[in-house]
């Protein structure tokens, strides 16, 4: 089959882009031809088509989004504009489908969360008016986010986020989403957790990766607590700072993989920096030293995130909410111990598999601190824990699981 991966953005290290790439890679292993279409595309994502208007940061998309979710009412002009812009995208997508003879479109979150409202409508109308088969890979629904509650376009959301059509199928990344979409829309969605390539363990760090500490100004004696996520409030990163403060160990450095500048997370990064200063912990923002690939920037080396993981002693994952937990799976992949807040999807989808971690529930207790100290001091306990976690993850979150789920998704189109 000719399968096209479609989204607002298919570039960078965000969870949707990462999972979309994994889906595409496994489809390719199954013998299918992969094409790409988005408002932003990595250079490697060819053949395909770049359509800037599909990006959620495109001025038109931003203006429509902001007006639609500014209150409980929408003007007739806004509604008309949404459908006009959706029709333009529909025609562009139809041309893309015909040019590459696409058999199946895989909508990566574009019909789940209305960051680009007209794109969700366009994809829905492409399925409805032209019979194009659509597989929606839903990572987080709008009705799970408070900021989408006040809106004047509920009938549009009902139509396209997500659509209910005979030639549309749905995959969701956690059990709660599976239950909600069944309850709210009557859709029987396929459960597809986030996955990682546990069948192929990461290679040991090479000479380049071994220069990371020296490059960023850390010594071999420093104990790295790695916060390997974006700096946004639902990540609960202030709890990682509190943990390091309570550890009271001058060897421990909390390393953030983002820059901490004001433009990241609406000032949250700066707030975290101020908090870290008040708590008088050692910390380091290394976003300027990281990119998707190695290179050079401003006269210093640039590393990939995979170059950094081997240097970490433990990973902090204090998120309040996650759709699933991509960085958590990455932690297990690199055989690193984990300090995790018991966010809902961890409790429903990850912990029941048998994953072991230092767990807390919002509060950093004395027991949390004691167990974290043990991560630093008890090498045997850590070694047994991370190996156990790797084997559990291999059974539940591997590419072989993804392949099985995608095969079921394709077969479901022949059920009717």
N, C-alpha and C positions, 0 to 999 in steps of 0.2 A: 504494500500500500504506500501511497504518498501521504505522509502525515505532516501537518504544519503545526508548529508550536506558536501560539499567539498570546500576546500580553501587552500591557502598557509599556513595560521595560523588561528586557531580557539581557541584563548586563550587570556586572558587579557581584557583590557578595551577599545581597539580601536573600532571605529564605526562599522566596518564590523563584528567583532566578536560579538559585542553586538546585532546587528540586526539579525545576523545569529541565535543566540540563541533564539531570540524572534520568528523568523519564525519557528524554530524547535519546540518550546513550543506550538505554536498554531497548527501546524500540528499534534502534539501529542494529543492535546485536541480534534481535529477532528477525532481521532481514528487511525491515521497512526503510523507505527513503524519507529523510527528515528535511523539512524546510522551516524557515523562521520568518516571523512577521511581528514587528513591535515598533513602538515609538523611540526606542533606543536599543541598539544591538551591539554586542561584542563583535570584534572583527572576525572571530572564529565562527560566528553563527551565519554560515552561508551554506547553500544558496537561500535566498529569501528576499524580503522587501522591507525597507525602512519607511515607515509612515509617521512622520513627526507628530501629527495630530493625535496619534494614539497614546502619546505619553501623558501621564497624569500631571506633569508640570508644564505642559503646553499652555500658553496663555488662554486659549479658548476653553480648554478643559478646566483650568483653574477657576476662571471666571464663572462658568456654569456651576461647578461644584460649590463654590463659595456662596453663590446666591441660592442654590437649591437647599443648602443646609444652614441657612441663616435664620430660619424660623419656620412656623407651621404652615405658611401659605406661599404659593408660587404664582407669579403673574402669567397671564396667557402668553405674553411675549417670550418668557423663559421656556415654557412648554414647547412652543413652536420652534424656538431655537434649538432645543435639545433634539427634536425629531429631524430638523433640517440638517444639523451636524451629523446625526446618526446616519442619515441617508447618504451623505457624502462618504462616510466611512464604509457603509455597506457596499457602495459601488466600487470603492477602492479595493475592499477585501474580495469582492466577487471577481474583479479583474485578476487579483493575485491567485485566487482559487483556480480560475480558468487557465492562467498562464502556466501554472505548474501542475495542472491536472490533479488537484488535491482531493483525496478521498475522505479525509477526516481532519477536522480542526480540533486542536486541544487548547481550550481556553484556560490560561493560567491565571486564576483568580479574577479575571476580568468580568465574570458574571457572579461574583460573590461579594466584592466590596466596591462601592461606586466611586472610586477615585477618578475614573473617567466615565461619566454616566453615559455619554453617547456611544462609547465603544461597547459597553454591555448591551445597549439597545441594538446597535448595528449587528453584533454577533447573533443576537436573538432573532432579528429579522432575516438574517442570512439563512438561518436554519428554517424559519417559518415560511419565508417566501420563495426560497430556492432549493429547499430540501437538502441543504448541506448538513452532513452529520457532524455533531458537536459533542465533544467530551469535555466537560467542565471539571477541571482540577481545582477544587475550592480549598483555600488555605485559611480564610477567616471571613465570616459573613458580616454584613453591615449591622445586623440586629444584635451582634455581640459587642458592639462599640457604642458607647454613650453618645459620641459626637454626631451620630447619624440619626438619632431619635427624632430631633426636631427637624422636620423636612416638609416641603410642600409638594413632593413628587411621589407619594407613596404608591400610587397606581403604576408608576413607571418601575419602581423597585419591585412591585409585585409581579410585573411582567417579565423582567429581565435579570433579577438578582435573587435567586437564580431562575431561569426559565423552566417551565414545565411543558415539554413537547415530546412527541413520540420519537423523534430522531435526535434527542438530546439525552446524554447519560451524565451521571455525576459521580465524582470521587471526592471524599473528604478525608482530612488528615487526623481526625481524632474521633473517639466514640461519642463525645458530647455533641459534636456537629452532626454526626450520623443520626442521633436521636432527634435533634432539633429540626433538621430538614425533613425528617419523616413526619414529625408532629405538626410543623408549620405549613409544609407544602405537599405532604403526602408522597414525597420522593424516597424511593429505596436507593440510597447511595452506597457505593462500594467504599469500604474502609481501606484507606491506603496511608499508613503512617509514613513519616519521614524515614528515609533510609540512608545507608552508607555502605561503601564497598568493603565490607568486613571480610570478604573472600580474598582480598589482597591487602595485607597489612602494610602500613606506611614504611617506607625505607628508612634506615637510620640516618640521622643528620649528616650531611656531607661537610666538606671543609668550609663552604660558603656559609651554611647555616650555623656552623660553630663560631663564626665571628659576630653573631648577633649581640651577645652580651657586651663585648668590648665596644661595638659600634654605638650602642645606646647608652653606654656609661655604667654598666652593671658589672660586678665582679663575679667570679666563680663561687664565692661564698654567699652571695645574695640568694635568698629564698623567694622565688617568684610565685606570687598568687596572681593568676591570670584572669582578667575579666574580658572575655573574648566575644563581646556583643556590641551592638550599637548603643549609643548613650541616649536612651529614651526612658521616660519615667516609669513605664510599666515593667522595665527591667529591674527595678528596685535596687539599684546599685549602691544606694546609701547604706544598705545592710552589709555589703562587702566592706565598705569603709569602717563601719562599726565593728565588724568582726576583726579586722586587722588591728584596730585600736585596742580591742580587748585582749588580743593575743599578746600585746605588749612585748614584741620580740623585734629588736632593732635590725635583725637580719632580713625580716620579711618586707618585700616591696610589692605593693599592689600595682600591677601593670595593666593599663587600659589600652585596648587595641585601636581606639579612636583618638582624635586630636584633643577633644575637650574644649574646642572653640565655641564661641557663642552661636554660630550658625548651625550647630549640630544639636538637635533635640531642643530647640527653642530656649536656649540658655541653660539647659539641664547640665551640660558639660561644665560650664563655669560654676554653677552651683555646687557640683560635686568637687571641683577643685577647691572651692572655698571651704567646704565641709572637711575635706582631707587636711587642709591647712589648720583648721580649728582643732581637729582631732590629733594633730601633730604625728601623722603616720608618714611613712615613706611611700611615695607613689610616683608613677611615671606614665605620661601619655605618649604612646609611640605611633600614633596615626601617621605622622609625617615619615615614618620609616617603613610603612607597610603599603603594599599594593597587591593586585592580583598576581603579578609576576615580579620577579627580581629585576633590579635595575639600579639606577642612580638618580638622586634628586638633591639639588642644592649642595652638591659636593660630597654627599655621603651615600652609603649603600642603602638600597631599599630591599626589603625582604617580603616573602609571602607569609601568610599566617601559618602555613605548615612548617616554615622555618622556626617559628616561635614556640609552637606547642612542645617540642622536645625539651625546652629549657624550663618549662613550668614545673613547679613542685605539686601544686594543686590548682584546680579551677574553681572560681566562685561563680555561682549561677543563682542569684537571689531573685529571679524574676517573680513578679506578682501574677503576670499572665503571659502565656505563650500559646500559639496555635498548636504547637507540638514541642519543638525544642531541637533545632538543627545543631546549635553549638553544643548542646548536651551530647548528642550522638557523636559529634566530632571529638569530644572529650573522651568518650569510651573508645573511639577508634585509636586515639593516641595513647591509650592505656594510662590515663591520668586520673587521680582520685578527684572527687567532686564534692563540693559543699553546695547544697541546693535547698532553696525554699520550696516547700511542698505546694507548688502552684497546681491548679485544678487538673490540667492535662498530665502532669507528672503523676498525680494520684490515680487517675483513671487508666492511663495508657502505658506508662513506663514502669512505675514501681511494681505493679502486679506481675510483671515479667520476671522479677527477681533481682533487679538492679540494686546494687549496694552503694550507699553514699552517706555522707554526713548530712543529715536532714535537720531542718528547722522549720518552724511555722511562724513566720513574721518576726518573732523575737529571737535575738541572739542570746541564748541562755548560757549559763556556766557550763552545761553539758556540751553545747555546741562548740564552745571554745576549747574544752578539754579534748573532744574528739578531733578537732582541727589540729591541735598540738600533736596528737598522736599521728596524724598524717605526716607531720614533719619528722617525728622521732622514730616511728616504728616502721622500718622499711619492709619487714616481713609481712606485716598486716596489709600494707599498701599493695605489695606485689600480689598477694592472694586476691585482694579485692578487685584490682584492675584486670587481672586475668579472668576472674569469674565474670566480670561485667562484659568483657570482650566476647566471651563465649555466649552469654545470654543475648547480647546484641546481634551476634551472628545468626542466631536462630530466629529472632523476631524483627530485625530491622535491616536485613541485608538486601543486596541487589536481587538475590534469588526470590525473595519475598515480593519485591517490586515486579519482577518478570511475571510471576504467577498472577498478581493482581491485574497487571496490564492485559494479560491474556484473557482474563475473565471480562475485563471491560470491553475488549474487542468482540468477544463472543456474545456479549449482551445485546449488541446491535442486530444480531440475527435471531433473537428470541421472539420478536414480534411477527 
